[in-house]
Amino acid sequence: MVRIGQKTYQNQDYKNIFAVGIAFAPPGFMSKPFVSSKGVTIAPAIPRTGYTSELTGKAAALNIAEMIQGREPCHTASMAETAGMCIASLKNSLFKGSACTIGIYPIVRNRERFPEHNGRDIKAATVELGLAGAWFKRVLHHAFLHKLAGKPMWKYIP
Ligand SMILES: Cc1cc2nc3c(=O)[nH]c(=O)nc-3n(C[C@H](O)[C@H](O)[C@H](O)COP(=O)(O)OP(=O)(O)OC[C@H]3O[C@@H](n4cnc5c(N)ncnc54)[C@H](O)[C@@H]3O)c2cc1C
C-alpha cells in the first residue's frame, strides 16, 4: 500500500512521489474499506471538492520546488483546516432556477478545535436550497470561463 503523508502530500516511503486532489487517500480509517455484517462494502471517503484539490496541488507544487532547490518540503494543506463548498444545480433557469449550496468546515473533522460539534464549525456548515444558489453557480461558471480564456481583467478574478 502506498502511504502518503497527511499534510505535505508526499509519499512516506518514496519522498519524490506526491498525490493531490481526488488521487490523495489519507492514511487511516478515512480510506480503509469495511464490510457490514450483511456483506455490504462500506468505503468511507472525505468530501473531495475543487478547493481542496487546488490547495493540495499548490502545496505539492511548492514542496517539489523546495526539493529541487535542496530544501526539505515545508508547505502543508491540512484538510482539518480547509473548507469545502459545493453547488449542485437542480434547475437551470434565470428566474425559476434552483441549486443546493453546501458549505462545510473543516473537511476532516477537527475535534481538538471544535469539540462541541463533533469536529465541525457549526456556523460554517450549512445547506441552502433555492434560486440564489442557481445565480451563484451561473456567476461562478461565467467568471471561471472568463478567467481561463484570459479575457480582460481576468487577473482580478480569484
Ligand atoms: C458533476 C460534478 C460537480 C461538482 N461540483 C463541485 C462543486 O460545486 N464544488 C467543488 O468544490 N467541487 C465540485 N466537484 C468536484 C471537483 O470537480 C473535483 O473534486 C476536482 O475537480 C478534483 O480535481 P483533481 O485535480 O483532483 O482531479 P480531476 O479534476 O479529475 O483531474 C484529473 C485529471 O487527470 C487526467 N488523467 C486521468 N488519468 C490520466 C492518465 N492516465 N494520464 C494523464 N492524465 C490523466 C484527467 O483527464 C483529468 O484532467 C464536482 C464534480 C463533479 C463530477
PDBQT file of the ligand as one rigid body, heavy atoms in Angstrom, charges set to zero:
ROOT
HETATM    1  C1  LIG A 201     -20.697  16.986 -11.643  1.00  0.00    +0.000 C 
HETATM    2  C2  LIG A 201     -19.673  17.449 -10.630  1.00  0.00    +0.000 A 
HETATM    3  C3  LIG A 201     -19.926  18.613  -9.909  1.00  0.00    +0.000 A 
HETATM    4  C4  LIG A 201     -19.009  19.063  -8.983  1.00  0.00    +0.000 A 
HETATM    5  N1  LIG A 201     -19.274  20.227  -8.295  1.00  0.00    +0.000 NA
HETATM    6  C5  LIG A 201     -18.359  20.714  -7.440  1.00  0.00    +0.000 A 
HETATM    7  C6  LIG A 201     -18.593  21.951  -6.761  1.00  0.00    +0.000 A 
HETATM    8  O1  LIG A 201     -19.625  22.616  -6.907  1.00  0.00    +0.000 OA
HETATM    9  N2  LIG A 201     -17.646  22.404  -5.917  1.00  0.00    +0.000 N 
HETATM   10  C7  LIG A 201     -16.477  21.724  -5.734  1.00  0.00    +0.000 A 
HETATM   11  O2  LIG A 201     -15.639  22.211  -4.987  1.00  0.00    +0.000 OA
HETATM   12  N3  LIG A 201     -16.220  20.536  -6.357  1.00  0.00    +0.000 NA
HETATM   13  C8  LIG A 201     -17.128  20.029  -7.211  1.00  0.00    +0.000 A 
HETATM   14  N4  LIG A 201     -16.895  18.839  -7.850  1.00  0.00    +0.000 N 
HETATM   15  C9  LIG A 201     -15.668  18.065  -7.528  1.00  0.00    +0.000 C 
HETATM   16  C10 LIG A 201     -14.453  18.652  -8.223  1.00  0.00    +0.000 C 
HETATM   17  O3  LIG A 201     -14.730  18.821  -9.601  1.00  0.00    +0.000 OA
HETATM   18  C11 LIG A 201     -13.296  17.645  -8.044  1.00  0.00    +0.000 C 
HETATM   19  O4  LIG A 201     -13.107  17.395  -6.664  1.00  0.00    +0.000 OA
HETATM   20  C12 LIG A 201     -11.991  18.221  -8.607  1.00  0.00    +0.000 C 
HETATM   21  O5  LIG A 201     -12.127  18.553  -9.965  1.00  0.00    +0.000 OA
HETATM   22  C13 LIG A 201     -10.889  17.188  -8.468  1.00  0.00    +0.000 C 
HETATM   23  O6  LIG A 201      -9.717  17.746  -9.013  1.00  0.00    +0.000 OA
HETATM   24  P1  LIG A 201      -8.464  16.848  -9.346  1.00  0.00    +0.000 P 
HETATM   25  O7  LIG A 201      -7.477  17.763  -9.991  1.00  0.00    +0.000 OA
HETATM   26  O8  LIG A 201      -8.041  16.122  -8.118  1.00  0.00    +0.000 OA
HETATM   27  O9  LIG A 201      -8.983  15.729 -10.349  1.00  0.00    +0.000 OA
HETATM   28  P2  LIG A 201      -9.609  15.920 -11.837  1.00  0.00    +0.000 P 
HETATM   29  O10 LIG A 201     -10.245  17.298 -11.988  1.00  0.00    +0.000 OA
HETATM   30  O11 LIG A 201     -10.459  14.708 -12.045  1.00  0.00    +0.000 OA
HETATM   31  O12 LIG A 201      -8.301  15.869 -12.720  1.00  0.00    +0.000 OA
HETATM   32  C14 LIG A 201      -7.642  14.666 -13.019  1.00  0.00    +0.000 C 
HETATM   33  C15 LIG A 201      -7.050  14.841 -14.409  1.00  0.00    +0.000 C 
HETATM   34  O13 LIG A 201      -6.190  13.735 -14.673  1.00  0.00    +0.000 OA
HETATM   35  C16 LIG A 201      -6.411  13.327 -16.009  1.00  0.00    +0.000 C 
HETATM   36  N5  LIG A 201      -5.997  11.921 -16.110  1.00  0.00    +0.000 N 
HETATM   37  C17 LIG A 201      -6.618  10.826 -15.638  1.00  0.00    +0.000 A 
HETATM   38  N6  LIG A 201      -5.908   9.722 -15.918  1.00  0.00    +0.000 NA
HETATM   39  C18 LIG A 201      -4.801  10.128 -16.573  1.00  0.00    +0.000 A 
HETATM   40  C19 LIG A 201      -3.679   9.462 -17.123  1.00  0.00    +0.000 A 
HETATM   41  N7  LIG A 201      -3.534   8.140 -17.030  1.00  0.00    +0.000 N 
HETATM   42  N8  LIG A 201      -2.732  10.201 -17.712  1.00  0.00    +0.000 NA
HETATM   43  C20 LIG A 201      -2.835  11.549 -17.771  1.00  0.00    +0.000 A 
HETATM   44  N9  LIG A 201      -3.876  12.246 -17.277  1.00  0.00    +0.000 NA
HETATM   45  C21 LIG A 201      -4.849  11.540 -16.675  1.00  0.00    +0.000 A 
HETATM   46  C22 LIG A 201      -7.895  13.556 -16.259  1.00  0.00    +0.000 C 
HETATM   47  O14 LIG A 201      -8.153  13.669 -17.631  1.00  0.00    +0.000 OA
HETATM   48  C23 LIG A 201      -8.113  14.883 -15.514  1.00  0.00    +0.000 C 
HETATM   49  O15 LIG A 201      -7.881  16.001 -16.336  1.00  0.00    +0.000 OA
HETATM   50  C24 LIG A 201     -17.810  18.356  -8.774  1.00  0.00    +0.000 A 
HETATM   51  C25 LIG A 201     -17.558  17.181  -9.511  1.00  0.00    +0.000 A 
HETATM   52  C26 LIG A 201     -18.474  16.736 -10.425  1.00  0.00    +0.000 A 
HETATM   53  C27 LIG A 201     -18.181  15.471 -11.218  1.00  0.00    +0.000 C 
ENDROOT
TORSDOF 0
